[in-house]
Amino acid sequence: MTLVSSAVTATAVEKRFTVDTGHPARVAKTMAVLGSVGLTVLLAVATVAAVELITRNSTSATITFLTTYAQPGWTTCGLFLLAFLGFDALIGRQHKAVLVLAPIAILLAFISEQKQIFLTDPLYPTDLLFGRQIMELMPALVRDRPWTAVAVGIGSLSAIAALVSVWIFAWKRFRPLTLKERALRLAIAVPLLAGFSSIMDYNQFSWVRDRLHVFPIMWDQAENYRHNGFMLAFAINLPMANVKAPAGYSGDAIDHIQQEPLPAGTNHRSKPDVIVVMSESLWDPTRLPSLKLSPDPMPVIRENTTGAVFSPEFGGLTANVEFEALTGFSNAFLPTGSIPYQQYVRNPIPSLATFFRGEGYTARAIHPFAGWFWNRTSVYKSFGFETFRTEETMPVMTKRGIFASDEALTNEIIRQADAQQDPFFFFAVTLQGHGPYEPNRYAKNTIKVEGDLPFADRQALSTYAQGVKEADDSLKTLMDWASNRDRETIIIVFGDHLPPLNTVYTATGYMNNVTASRRGSVEQMKQEHETPLIVWSNKTGVKEDIGTISPALLPYHILTEAGFEHPYYTGFLGRVQKQYDVIDRYQLIGDDGKATPDWSRKKNIDPLIRDYRLLQHDILFGKRRGLERFFPSHAGVVGAAS
């Protein structure tokens, strides 16, 4: 309302000036236009300040952004000024644009601030593609922060009512623009905005952009948003869905990638059943220092641990981990902020499902939630799964809290497995471990938390630890069932990412922040990104000493455990695994434990990693020159299904 009152006051001054001064009408009109533009400048600055104050949560950081020459604060203000002028011209009334564009910008800023509370990263443009997921999880978020939810609800209703009132008020009182004024504003705003957008391609250097201190920092999005401000960083990320071919990509380059002489599907023993369970937020809470959890919430997992998965995510974005585990491709080669399930999976893509189906297996995905979540129904079809069993197509499952229990899902996996005649590949995603970890989710917590910890953190950790115990119990149930089967049954269980325990991490000193770092030493990154990994067979027991690996390397270990050989999953990925354990966008970790940070920015990239990136681009976005050589069974499976 303060901005609107200022606008009305400025309009009144313009009118008084015209009537009372006795100057010629031309001078009065000129002053009126200058006054209007001046007020638009103030409105632009106020909008940028509000957006940055919300996203930075710091007055001093906001002032620094707006007053430091080395940051593009004033460039952002100038862009908002041009947007306001141009939109006012389209509407035909002065100062109306702020009532449309400013609320949108502030809403995006608020969503970004809330996202950073639960996850690591700020808001990316592609996040808007899964707004339905956020709404579906809203009950859990409300239970975690009820008073915040009440305040947001009241604030939202008040803001909507105020905005409607202001619109009605402004429509009657804000001065209409003449045709000449509208044409002049458009003539200035449109070319400048178009020119600015043309220099925003972060893949190309721009002298003008450099002089404006707009620096696309795509490899470090936290710094990208800090330096450039929320709106410019958000805009810089808009093209990330447009994936360009990496340097050196060509048909000849794909043809020259070394291929192991392995026929697809070679198996030196009978075909085992394979069950892969990606356990939501599964992690070892006993790693928290200065605390004691009793009894041990995960004795079965601990006894059968094979290694660890180095998750590329933290606290969420499960689909990105799942993408790597099912395809053997890496998020490290995709633009920062990418969500392949939402952006890139539109056509049939080779996966473990297509491989196993080529071997005569039944390939099924199982998840006790809605099929649209993370676009899984469409993605699983593209991956070659024959069926996807969701909460809509499975018997009603017992819930723990608001999510289906791990016990119920495990029993359903067993029920479906017992009904199979052919060998099967099941990929299941659990749900019970999903955050936030509200107090009293469970009627009784059997894990005692001892140590110095604030009450709220203790409640959250107690809830989480109880969920880990029940995941551990479910694994025991699954292993006991498999132990009584005649057919070999391989079980793979891994966590998708660390849980969003928020201040539990800082209160215990486990991490410096409530979310994991993207950069750091190998020790720090493993501490903040490792989740348990179990590879177990009812005939051979635990597969030992895998180490800490990226999810993209899981297909190699799954197929080698099952006795298969394959040009890509065991051949090419086997060569990668011999040299590297972790392929992350920020660093490579070799099998010797040494890191290569910022590898993608180096002039010389390891030819093996270069080939990995080229082959992935070829299959996902290119001409699929390597499809027949590296995924020989894919075409037959896809063709049979179509």
FENDA-V615273 format. One record per backbone hydrogen bond with DSSP energy under -0.5 kcal/mol. CO is the residue of the C=O (numbers start at 1). NH is the residue of the N-H. Records with the same first field share a line. If there is no record, write none. Layout:
# FENDA-V615273
CO = NH + NH
This chain:
# FENDA-V615273
1 = 5
2 = 6
3 = 7
4 = 8
5 = 9
6 = 10
7 = 11
8 = 12
9 = 13
10 = 14
11 = 15
12 = 16
13 = 17
14 = 18
15 = 19
16 = 20
17 = 21
24 = 28
25 = 29
26 = 30
27 = 31
28 = 32
29 = 33
30 = 34
31 = 35
32 = 36
33 = 37
34 = 38
35 = 39
36 = 40
37 = 41
38 = 42
39 = 43
40 = 44
41 = 45
42 = 46
43 = 47
44 = 48
45 = 49
46 = 50
47 = 51
48 = 52
49 = 53
50 = 54
51 = 55
52 = 56
53 = 57
58 = 62
59 = 63
60 = 64
61 = 65
62 = 66
63 = 67
64 = 68
65 = 73
67 = 69
68 = 71
71 = 73 + 74
72 = 76
73 = 77
74 = 78
75 = 79
76 = 80
77 = 81
78 = 82
79 = 83
80 = 84
81 = 85
82 = 86
83 = 87
84 = 88
85 = 89
86 = 90
87 = 91
88 = 92 + 93
92 = 177
93 = 96
96 = 99
97 = 100 + 101
98 = 102 + 103
100 = 104
101 = 105
102 = 106
103 = 107
104 = 108
105 = 109
106 = 110
107 = 111
108 = 112
109 = 113
110 = 114
111 = 115
112 = 116
113 = 117
114 = 117 + 118
115 = 119
124 = 127 + 128
125 = 128
126 = 129
127 = 130
128 = 131
130 = 133 + 134
131 = 135
132 = 136
133 = 137
135 = 138
137 = 140 + 141
138 = 142
139 = 143
140 = 144
141 = 145
145 = 149
146 = 150
147 = 151
148 = 152
149 = 153
150 = 154
151 = 155
152 = 156
153 = 157
154 = 158
155 = 159
156 = 160
157 = 161
158 = 162
159 = 163
160 = 164
161 = 165
162 = 166
163 = 167
164 = 168
165 = 169
166 = 170
167 = 171
168 = 172
169 = 173
170 = 174
175 = 94
178 = 182
179 = 183
180 = 184
181 = 185
182 = 186
183 = 187
184 = 188
185 = 189
186 = 190
188 = 192
189 = 193
190 = 194
191 = 195
192 = 196
193 = 197
194 = 198
195 = 199
196 = 199
197 = 200
200 = 202
201 = 204
206 = 210
207 = 211
208 = 212
209 = 214
210 = 213
213 = 72 + 215
214 = 216
215 = 217
216 = 218
217 = 220
220 = 224
221 = 225
222 = 226
223 = 227
224 = 228
225 = 229
229 = 233
230 = 234
231 = 235
232 = 236
233 = 237
235 = 238
236 = 239
237 = 240
238 = 241
239 = 242
241 = 243
246 = 249
250 = 254
251 = 255
252 = 256
254 = 257
260 = 262
263 = 266
266 = 565
270 = 272
273 = 490
274 = 426
275 = 277 + 492
276 = 278 + 428
277 = 279 + 494
278 = 280 + 430
279 = 282 + 496
283 = 285
284 = 287
285 = 288
288 = 291
290 = 452
292 = 294 + 450
294 = 448
296 = 299
298 = 302
299 = 303
300 = 304
302 = 305
306 = 546 + 547
307 = 533
308 = 549
309 = 311 + 531
310 = 551
314 = 120
317 = 320 + 321
318 = 321 + 322
319 = 323
320 = 324
321 = 325
322 = 326
323 = 327
324 = 328
326 = 352
330 = 333
331 = 334
335 = 338
339 = 342 + 343
340 = 344 + 345
344 = 346
351 = 355
352 = 356
353 = 357
354 = 358
355 = 359
356 = 359 + 361
357 = 360
361 = 363
362 = 364 + 425
363 = 386 + 387
364 = 427
365 = 389
366 = 429
367 = 369
369 = 391
370 = 373
371 = 377
372 = 375
373 = 376
375 = 379
376 = 380
377 = 381
378 = 382
379 = 383
380 = 384 + 385
381 = 384
382 = 349
383 = 354
387 = 365
388 = 390
389 = 367
390 = 393 + 394
398 = 405
399 = 401
400 = 403
403 = 400
405 = 409
406 = 410
407 = 411
408 = 412
409 = 413
410 = 414
411 = 415
412 = 416
413 = 417
414 = 418
415 = 419
417 = 420
423 = 362
424 = 274
425 = 364
426 = 276 + 428
427 = 366
428 = 278
429 = 368
431 = 434
436 = 438
438 = 441
444 = 446
446 = 448
448 = 294 + 450
450 = 292
451 = 453
454 = 458
455 = 459
456 = 460
457 = 461
458 = 462
459 = 463
460 = 464
461 = 465
462 = 466
463 = 467
464 = 468
465 = 469
466 = 470
467 = 471
468 = 472
469 = 473
470 = 474
471 = 475
472 = 476
473 = 477
474 = 478
475 = 479
476 = 480
477 = 481
478 = 482
479 = 483
480 = 484
481 = 484
482 = 485
488 = 273
489 = 538
490 = 275
491 = 536
492 = 277
493 = 534
494 = 279
498 = 315
499 = 501
501 = 504
502 = 505 + 506
503 = 507
504 = 508
505 = 509 + 510 + 511
521 = 525
522 = 526
523 = 527
524 = 528
525 = 529
526 = 529 + 530
529 = 311
531 = 309
532 = 495
533 = 306 + 307
534 = 493
535 = 543
536 = 491
537 = 541
541 = 537
542 = 544
547 = 308 + 549
549 = 310
550 = 553
551 = 554
553 = 557
554 = 558
555 = 559
556 = 560
557 = 561
558 = 562
559 = 563 + 564
560 = 563
563 = 268
565 = 265 + 266
566 = 570 + 571
567 = 572
568 = 573
571 = 575
572 = 576
573 = 577
574 = 578
575 = 579
576 = 579 + 580
579 = 591
581 = 550
582 = 584 + 589
586 = 598
587 = 584
588 = 590 + 596
589 = 581 + 582
590 = 593
594 = 590
596 = 588 + 599
598 = 601
599 = 602
603 = 605
606 = 610
607 = 611
608 = 612
609 = 613
610 = 614
611 = 615
612 = 616
613 = 617
614 = 618
615 = 619
616 = 620
617 = 621 + 622
618 = 624
624 = 627
626 = 630
627 = 631
630 = 568
631 = 634 + 635
633 = 637
634 = 638
635 = 639
636 = 640
637 = 641
638 = 642
